[in-house]
Amino acid sequence: MSFIPPDETIVETKKCLLSGKEFFITDRDMDFYDKISPVIGGKKYAVPTPTLSPDERCRRRTIHRNESKLYNAKSALSDKPIITLYSPREDLKSVLREEWFSDQWNPLDYAHEYGTDGTFFDQFSALQNPIPRAATVTMGNENSEFTTGTGYCKNCYLINSSEYCEHCYYGKLIQSSKDIIDSSYIYDSEMLYECFNCEKCYGSYYSTNSKNCRDCYFVKNCTGCSNCFMCTNLVNKEYHFKNQPLSKEDYQKKLAESKLSDISMVRKVQEYFHNYASTFPVKYAEILNSENCVGDFITNSKNCTLCYDVSDSENCKYVQLGVEVKNMMDCSNMYIRPEWCLETLGTIEVSNALYCLYVFHSRNLLYSEQCFSCQDCFGCVGLRNQKYCIGNKPYSVAEYETTVGKIIDHMKSTKEW
């Protein structure tokens, strides 16, 4: 990944420790690292420049996320059958989500004091392993057990990376939508089937990269269209077939002749439309209503560099899949107004999260995993409604600041920081 925006200047050239490929640190990167560096006890602990390339940082981060497979298992707390995103094994305790949030176990019972006689990450792993994990990563759902990476969804099945959805089945990244089937990257839409990257669409089928369309079949890159069939690159058109206008009666006749209720005919139309649409010019990237952005599938955003699948976002770099995100770098699957994050995956409404996995409604977290409604925590796992904790052990504010400083100094000496 060697693209350098014209408004950025290279200040450091590095070689990735894994791939051996060169990558660059720019002045904008350095400014972000300075701003994101945590201040603890009045002292700023400077975030160092990364040793891995952006691609390898992405791989390291997203390897922790399972979206495509669910497993049958039994709860480690109650022995009840569960659906879990974790492959069953003896050293991992997976439990029902309601059990994880219950009083049946206390994450503070697993408290661990980090010492200087070993590496931080070896000690962190020892804390991680015995702590129960919620079977899926969900928040505020209703009747949507067979989903993960979802929040505030109702009656949904086998979707992921989705929020505020109802009656949606088999898809990914569906936002604020209803009655969506076999579709992905759908925003503020209703009644769609086999669609991809559609926003504010209704009653449409087999449609791609379209916005504000209604009652359309097999359309691509269309905006503000209704009753269009096998059309590409149209704007504000109605009753069109293969980009040509028809009367309402002739259009309905053409639609009936296509026999789209017959799956064999659907497959034939799909193949034909794929070949037909490929003869039209295509945009260099799906970037809409955005300013100073580089990447793909970016909407309503500003100053997002090498970002993908982001919307309503600002001042981001190397972000994959973000909704209303602001001021972050090297993050994935970030939702609902997160701010100031670095090397973090899987959040809802967080701020100042560095090197974290699956943290929600929290702020000022470092090296923490599956923490909910927490603040000022370091190296913690599975906490709920806690503050000033290190290794799942509560501290006074003064003790927290002093101890975190000592741990960071030790991590610097082992080159883990």
N, C-alpha and C positions, 0 to 999 in steps of 0.2 A: 504494500500500500504506500505508494510514493507520491501521491498527489499533494502538492503544497498550494494552498489558496494564494492568490496574488497579493492579498493584504497581510500575509504572514511571512516572517523571515526565519530561515533556519538558524538556530543558535547552537545546535549540537547534532552530530551524526553518530548513531550507535549501531551496533551489530547485535541482532537478536540472539539470545543465549540458546534458543531452541532451534530455530530455522537457519541461523547464520546469515539471514538477509539484513541488509541495511534498512534502517528507518530513521526518521528525523524528529527532532524536538524543535518546535518553533517558539517564537516570542509569545504568541498567544497561549501556547501550552504552559510556558513558564509562568505567565501571569495567572492562569487558572490554578496551577499547583500552589502558587503562593497564597491565593485567596482561599483555597480549600484546606490548607494546612491547619490542623486543629490547634487551638490555643487552650492550654490546660494549666490551671494555676498561674495564669498570667504569662506563661511561656509558650511561644510558638514552636511547634515541632514540624519542621519543614518536610513536606512530602518530597521524596526523591524522584528523579525521572525514572521511568520504567526500564527494565532490562529486557523485556519481551516486545516484539513488534505488535502493532494494533491487531493484526490477524491472530497471533498466538494469544494475546490477552483475551480476545473474544472467545477463542476455543477453551481456554482455561476456565473462563467464567461460565459459559453456557453448558459445559459438560455436566454441571450440577443440576441441569433442568431436564426433566422427563415430561414430555407432552403427549407422546404417542402411545404409550403402553400403560395399561392398568393391570393389577394382579389381584387374584383372590388370596386372602390370608386370614389370620385370626388375630384379634387384638391382644397385645401383650398384657393388657390390664384385665380384660374381662373374658377373654377367649371367644368373644363373639366374632362371627364372620364379618370381614371388612373388604372393601374395595380400596386398594392402595396403589400409589404410584411407585412404591418401593418394592423391588424384587425381594421376596421373602428370604431371609437368612437369619442364622442364629444370633449374630452379633448386632442386629438392628431391631429395635422395638417400635413397631408400628401400631397405632391405636386409633380408635374411632375419634373423629374430630370433636364430638361433644365430650368424650372422655378426656381428651387433651386439654380442653378448656375447663374441666371440672376440678373439684377439690380432691380427686382420687390420688393425685400425686402432687408433689411440690418441687418445682425446679430448683429451689434454694437448697434442697437436700443433697444436691449433687455439687455443691460448692467446692471450688478447687483454688488453692493459692498458687499463683505462678511463681516459680523460683528461678534462680539464675544458674542452676546446675544442669540445665538442659535447654533445648531450643523451645521457643514459644509454641511453634506449630505442633511439635510432639506432645506438649502438654495440652494444647487446645484439642487435639485429636482424642486424647484420653478423656476430656470433658464431653466431647461430642458423642462418642460411641454409646454410652449407657443411657443417654437421655431419650425418653420416648419421642417419637415423631408423629405428628398428625398425619393420617393416612393420605390426605390430599391437601393441596394448598388452595384454600377457598376462604371466602369471607362473605357472610350475610346471605347465603344462598337458601333457596327453598325448593325442595324436591329436585335436586340437581346433583345427586350423589356421584354419578358417573361423569364428573367433570373435574378438571384441575386447572389451577391458574385462573380461577374465575371469582368474580365478586358481585354480589347483589343480583344474582340471576334466579329465575323462577321457571320450573318445569323445563329444564334443559338437559341434553343428553349428549355425551361425547363431544363437547366443545372445550376449547382451552383459550387462554389469553383473552378473556372476554369479560365485560362488565355490563350491568344494567340490561340484561337480555331476558326475553320470555319466549318460551316455546321455540327454542333454537336447537338444532340437531346437526351433528357431524360438521364441525367447522372450526376455524381458528380466527382469532382477532375479530370478534363481533362486538360492536359497541352500541349500546342504547338502541337495540333493534328487537323486532318481534316477528315470530313466524318465519324463521330463516332456516333453510335446509340445504345441506351439502354445499355450503358457501363459506368463503373466507375473506377477511379484510373488508368487512361490511360495517358501515357507519350510518346511524340514524335512518334505518330503512325498515321496510315491512313487506312481508309476503314475497320472498325471493327464493329461487331454486337454482342451484348450479351457477352461482354468480361469483365474481371475483373482483375485489377492489371497486366497490360501488358505494356511493354516498347519497343519502336522501332519495332513494329509489323505492318504488312500490310496484308490486304485482308484476315482476319481471323475471325472465328465465334465460339462462345461458348468456348472461351479459357480463362484460368485462370493462374495467376502467371507465365507468360511466357515472354521471351525476345528475340528480334531479330528473330522472327518467321514470316513466310510468307505462305499464302494460306493454313492455317491449320484449321481443324474442330475438336472441342472437344478435346483439348489438355490441359494438366495441368503440370506445373513445367517443361516446355520444353525451351531449349535455342538453338538458331541458327538452327532451324528446318524449313523445307519447305515441303509442300504437305504431311502432316501427319494427320491421322484421328484416333481418340480415342486412343491417346498415352499419356503416363505419364513418366516424369523424363528422357526424351531423350535429348541428346546434339549433335548438328550438324548431324542430320539425315534427310533423304529425302525419300519420298514414303514409309512410314511405316503405317501399320494398326495394332492396338493393340500391338504396340511395335515390330512388326515383319516386316522385309523388304519385299517389293513386287516390281515387275517390274512396270514401269510407266503404262503400259497397264492394268495390273491386279489391280493396285491401282485405276485408273480411273473407272474401271468396278465396283469395290467394292463401290466406292463413289456414282456411279449412282444407284446401287442396294439399297442404303440406302434411296433414295427418300427424300432428305432433303428439297425439295420444298413443301412437304406435312407436315403441322404443326403437325398432329397427329403422323407422323413418327418421327419428331423432338423431341416431348415429350417422345416418347418411347426410342429414342437414349439417350436423356438426363438422364432418369432414369437408363438406363443400364450403361452409362458411370459413373454416380455418384457411383453406387455400385462397378463397376470395378475399378475405380481409388482409392476407399477407401481401396483396398487390398494392395496398394503400400505404402512403407515408405514415411513419410512426414518430411520436415524440422521442427525443433523446432520453427522457426520463419522465416519470410521473410526479412532477412537482407542480403544485397548484396553489395559487394565492400565497406565495412565499417569497421572501426577500433574502438574498445572499445565502442561498442554500445549495449544497452539493450532496448528491446521493440519489435515492429513488423512493418513490411512494411517500412523499412529504407534502403535507397540506397545512395551510394556515400557520406557517412557521417563519422564524427569522433567525439568521446567523446559525444555521445548523450545517456542520461540515462532515461529510462522509457518514451521514445518518440514513437509516433505512426504516421505513414503516413508522414514521413519527407524525403526529398531528398536534396543532395548537401548542407548539413548543418553541423555545428560544435559547440561544447561546449554548449549543450542545455540540459535542464532537465524539465520533465513534459510538453512537447510540443506536441500538437495534431494538425497535419496538418501544415507542414511548408515547404516552398520551398526556398532554398538558405538563410536559417536563421542562425544567428550566435550570440552566447553569450546571451542566454535568458532563462528564467525560467517561468513556469506557463503561457504559452501563447497558443493561438489557432488561426488557420486560418491566418497564417502569410506568406506573399508572397513577392517575388522579393527583396531579399537582405535586410531584416530588421536586425538591430543589437541592442544589449543592450536594451532589453525590459523585463518588469516584469508585470505579471497579466494584460495582454493586449490581446484583441481579434480583429481580422479583420484589417489587415494593408497591405499597399503596400509601400515599400521603406521608412521606418522610422528608426530613431535611437533615443535612450534614451526616450522611451515612457513607462511611469509607470502608471498603473491603468487606461488604456484608452480603448475606444471602437471606432472602425472604424475611424482610423486616417491615412492619406495618405500623402506621400511626405513631411513629417514633422520631426522635431527633438526637443528634450527637452520639451516634453509635460507631464503634470501630471494631472490626474483626468479630462480628456477632452474627448469629443465625437464628431464624425463627423466633424473633422477639416481637411482642405486641405491646403497644402503648407504653413504651419505655423511653427513658432519656438518660444520657450520660452513662453509657455502659460500654465496657471494654472486654472483649474475649468471652462473651456470654452466649448461652444457647438455651432456647426454650423459655425465656422469661416472659412474664405478663405483669404489666402495671408496676414496674420497678424503676428505680433510679439510683445512680451512683453505685453500680455493681461491677465487680471484676471477677471473672470466672464464676459467675452466679453467686458471689458473696457480696452482701451489702456493706458499704463503707460510709463513713461520714464524708462530707464534701472535702474536707482538708485531707483526710486519709486517701480518698479516691485520687485526688490530684497528685499527691506525692507518690503513691504507688504506681499509677499509670506512667508517670514520668520515669520511674525506675525501670519499668518493663520496657518502655520504648527505648531507653538508653541501652538496655540489654539486647533488644532486637537489632539495634544499630550495630552492636559489636558482633552479632551473628549474621549480619547482612540479611535479616528477615524484614526489617522495617521498610 
